Amino acid sequence: MSHIDLASPEGWDEWVHGPEPVAPKKATAAAFAAMNDDQRWEYDEARRAWHSTPEFFETPHLVPFRRSFVRAVGSQRGQVMLKRGVGLSALGNSGKTIAIANYARNFQLEIEEHDPSLRDGLPVIFTEAVSPKEEDFYQSLARPLDVPYHGVKPGDLREVIIRALKRERTEVIVMDEGMKLYPKTAEGERSTHRMRTISNRTGVVWVVAGVALEQTGMFSGAQASSTKRRWPLFDLAPYQYGNTSNGRNDGDNVDELSDHAFWLAAIDHFERRLILHEHKSGSLVKDAEYLFGRTGGLLGSLADLIEGAAFDAIEYGAEAITRAVLDDVVLDEGATEHYDEWLADKKASARTAKGSTKADKPIGTNTRTRTPTKKVTAKRTAAKSAA
């Protein structure tokens, strides 16, 4: 799948109405061995593209957010003064963007099925906040509506946007990176007023996602009452590997697995998508604790790790994701810091269990310095020899 600009009319339409990605057919062992260089390159490119295609995986604590989103949109129809909205707060690389994009797409497809004439409009627009400045706020809405904005004064642009929202029959505005609207300035506090004005005059529902929204002017401070008292806010927290209880549904009655069980299910979901010729099914699930250590329980980091390892497995001929292959993948700095702390905790726990202060054997690779342990190096050497 090529890159899709969700914040453009063409990109959003492709996201909603474009064909679903199709996994390339896995070649037989004989066909794989018989491929020439050109055939192998084409086959490998198709596999890489498939592995890098973002796939939404609904977590238990996203279910109440989805239900609240559907509830807000359903309640708002025909009731302009309700000023509904929903907030989703999460860490970076937690999967919030793909979650809100998928829920918005599903909503649009559902209402278009009942009213095909909506295909001629823009029932949903997707945008990304840039800054709290008035001109940036309105320009971020003008672009997905495909209205001209260069050289237009903010007040005039607001009126153009409101007319366009009505004309296109827009019901939902999805805004990612919402925290950018709320620095600790008066300008940021005005963002709430601008959203409220648009809701009052058009009836749209706002769905805003961002990092630590609960700490922004949207839900705290003197200007927050218009959202804090009308919008629910959901927290897309990382998984806790050792948590075997459930109850992360914020009041909605959801049948859900524990964090621990759902982490295993998430790994299995990503592993089943792999098209590798020597990979042992279930091997990643067996490495669930290590994968938690590497990623800190964030689905985005987990997807990055597995995708990167799959790329290397194809590129360097291993055709399997092993611990050694995973060790070579450098993740984001937050995940790296978590892994370093996790390794230290594991070593400390091992020393305590042994009742000794002697240094333990290395557990894995320090992902910051990328210096393999002797244990990992030996595994790699053995793997190369076997190949």
N, C-alpha and C positions, 0 to 999 in steps of 0.2 A: 504494500500500500504506500502510495506517495504521500508526502506531507499534506495535510489538510489544514487550511487556515479557517478555523471555526468562526472567527470574528468577521468573516466576509459573507455576503449573501450566497456566493457561489460555493464557498467552502462548507457552509452550514447545510446547503441543499445537498451537496455530495455526501456529507456525513449522514443525513437523514434518509435520503432516497437512493444513495449509491449501492452497488452490489456488495453483499457480504463477502469478506475475504474467504477464499477457499484454500484449504491445505493442499500442497502438492502431494501427489501419490508417492508413497514410499517405494523405491525401487527394490526389486528382489536382489538377493545377494549376488546372483549371477549377472544380472543386468548392471548392478552397481560396479562390479569388477570389470565389466566389459566396456565401460564408458570411455570415450576418448577425451582429450583435454577440453574441447569445446562443450561436449555434452556434460561433462562433470562440472564445468564452470556454471553452465545454465542451471543445472540441478541444484548445485550448492547455493546459487543466488536465490533461487525460489525458496529453499529451506530457510535461508537467513531472513528473507523478507517475511516469511510466515512466523518465525520465532520473534521477530521484532514488531509484529502487528499487535497493538494494544488490545487486550481482551479484558472486558469488565468482569469482575468477580465480586458479587454482592456479599458483604460481610454482615453479621447479625446486627451490628450497631448502625448500619446504614438503612435497615428496614424501617425503623420509626421515622427517619428523615424522609424516605420515599413516601411513606404514608402521609406525613405532614405536608409534603409538597403537593400531592394529589388532592388532599383535603383543602389546602389553601386555594388552589386554582378552581376547584369545584365550588367553593364558597363564594369566590369573588365574582363569578359570572353573573352579570346583571346587577351587581351591588358595588357601584363605583366607590362608595365612601368607606368600604371596609379596610382598605389599605393593607392587604395581606402581604406577607413576605416570609421567607425562611432563610436561616443562616446555617452554614456548615463551616465549622472551625476545625482545622487540622494542621499537623506538621507538614513541612514540605515533603514531597515524594511519598505521600500516604495514599494516593489514589483518588483524591477529591475531585480533580478536574475530569477524569474519565467517568466518575460517578455522576456528577451533575450533567455532563454532556449526554450520557446514556439515558438518564431519567427524562431529560428534556426531549430527547429524540423519541423515546417511547410515547411520551405524552402527545407530541405532535402527530405521530403516526396514528395514534388512537383517534384523535379528534378529526383528522383528515379522512379516516375510514368512514366516519359518520357524516361528515360534511366535506365532500370532495372539492367544493369550491374554495376551501381554505388553501388548496395547493397553489392558488393564484396569489396568495398573500404571504405574510411572514408571521405565522402564529407564534413563533418563538424566535428570539434573536439571542445570540451568544456574543459576549464581549469581554474584554479584559480591562480592568481599571489601570490607569496610567499614573495619575497623580490627583491630588485634591483640587487642583486649579479648575476654575469654572470652565474654561475653554477646553481643557483636556477631558473633563467629565462629559460634556456634550458631544465632543468629537468622537469619543469612544462609543457613543450611541449612534451617531450619524453614519459611521462606516458600515456596520452590519445592516443598516436600513438603506444603504446605497443612496444617501442624499448628499449633495455637495456641502462642504463645510469650510473650505479654504477661504479666508478673508471675511467670513460671516461673523458678526458680533455674537457673543454668547447668548444674550437675551433673544436676539432674532433666531439664532440656531435652536434655542429651546422650543420656540413656537413651531419651527419647521419640523422638529422631531416629534412633537405632540401630534401634529397633523398627520405625519407619516405613520405613527403608531396606530392612529385611528383608521387611516386608509388601508393599511396592511392587515388590520384586524389582529394586531399583536396582543397576545394574552400573557406571555411570560418573557421577562428579561432575565437572562442568566448572566451573572457577572462574576468572573473569576478574579483572583488577586485583590479581593475587596479591602484588604488591610492597607493598600496603597492610598485609599481615599481618606485615611484617618491618621495622619501624623498629629503630633500634639500642637496643633495650631488652630486658630479660629476658622481658617479656610477649610480645614478638614471637617470641622463640626457642621459646616454648611452643606456638606455632601448629603447628610440625612434630610435636610430641608428640600434639596433638589429631587431626591428620590420620592419624597412624600408628595411634592407638587405634581410629578409625572403620574404617580398612582392616582391622585385625586382627580386628575383631568382625563385619564385614559382607562383606568381600571386594571392596569397591568399588575401582575404579581412579580415581585423581585425574588430571585434566588441568588444569594450572594455567598460565595465561598472564599476563604482566605485563611491565613495563618493567624492564630490567636485572636480571632475576632472579638472574643469576650473582653479583651483588654483595649479594644479600640473605641472610638467615639460612637460606634454603632450601638454598643451595648453597655457603655459606661460613660459617666460624665453628665454634665448639665443638659446636653442636647439629645440624650439617648432615649428619653421616655417614649418618643413616637415609634421607635423600633422595639425597644426593650419590652414595652407593654403590649405590643401587637405581634411580634415575631418570635417564634420558638428558635432556639439556637442549639445545634447538635454538635457533639464533639466526636470527631473521627480519630479516636485514640489508637495508639499502636497496640498490637497484641501483647499479652503477657504470657510467656511460654508456660510458666508454672501454674497459671490460673486455671483450675479445673472446675470452677463454678461458672454459672451463667448469670443472667440478670443484667446485661448491659444494654437494655432496651429502653431505658428512660421512660418507663411507664406503659408502653405499648405491650400488649400481650403477644409476645413473639416466641415461638418454639425455636430455641437456638441451642447450638452446641456451646460447650465451654470454649474459652480462648485457646486452650491447649488442643482440644479436638479440632477446632476450626482451623488452627494453624496447620495441622496435619492435612486437613482437607484442602486448604489453599495450595500447599506444596504439591499435593497429588493433582490438583487441577492444572497447574503449570507443567508438571512433569508429563501428563498425558498428551500435551500438545507437541512434545519433542519429536522430531523426525531425525533420529540418529541410529546408526546401524549396529553399534556395539553397546548401546546403553541398556543397563539392566533395569527394567521397570520396578519401581518401588525403592530404588537405592537412595533417591533424594529424600523420601519420607523417612527413611532410616536415619538420615542425617539432619533431622528436624531441629535438634537442639543447636547444632553447629550453625545451621542456617539462621536460626533466631539470633545467635551471637553475632553473626556477620551483619544482620540487617536491622536489629533492634525491634523486630516485629512489625516493620512497615512493609505493606504489600508492594509499594512502588520500588523499594530497594530490593525486595525479593525477586520481583520481575526483572529488574536490571541485572541482578546477579546471575539468574538462570539464563537470561538472554545472552549475557556476555560469555558465560561458560559454554553455551551452545555454539556461539560464534567461534570460539577458540577450538572447540571439539571438531568443528568442520574444517576450519582453516589449517589446523596442524595435524589433522588426520587421526585423532584419537577416536572420534565417532562415539564418544561416551563422556558423560559428565561425572568425573571422579572428584574426590577431595582435593587432589593435586591440581586439577583444572580449576576448581572453584577458588583455591588459594591464590591463583594467579590473577584473578579479576579484582581490579581496584575499584571500590565503590566510592560514593560521595563521602565527604569529610565527616558528616554526622554519623554515618554508618561505621566509618573507620574508627572514630573515637569510641563508639559503643563497643566495637569488637575488642579494642585494646583494653577497655575496662572489664569486659566480660572475661577475657583471657586472664587478666590479673585476679579477678574474683575466683575463677576456676582453680588457679594455682594456689591461692590462699586457702580455699576450701580443702584442696588436696593435702596441703601441709597440715591443716588442722586435723583432718581425718587420720593422718598418719602419726599425729602427735610428735612431729619433727619439724625443725626449721630448715632442713636440708632442701636445696633447690630441687624442684621436680623436673621431670623431663618436659621438653617443650610440647605444647598441645597443638600448635599449628603454626601458621605464618603470621608475622607482624605485618599487617596490611599497610602500614604507613611507610616502613622502610623497605618493604618488599624483599626481605632477606629470608629465603626459605630455611626451615629447620632441617637438620640432618635427616629426620624421619621423612619429611616430605620429599627431600632431594632423593633419598633412596627409593621412594615409591616411584618417582618420575623416571629414574634410571631403569628400574625394573620394568615399568610400563613400556619404555622405548625399546628395551631389549626384546620384550615379548612381541612388540609390533614388528 
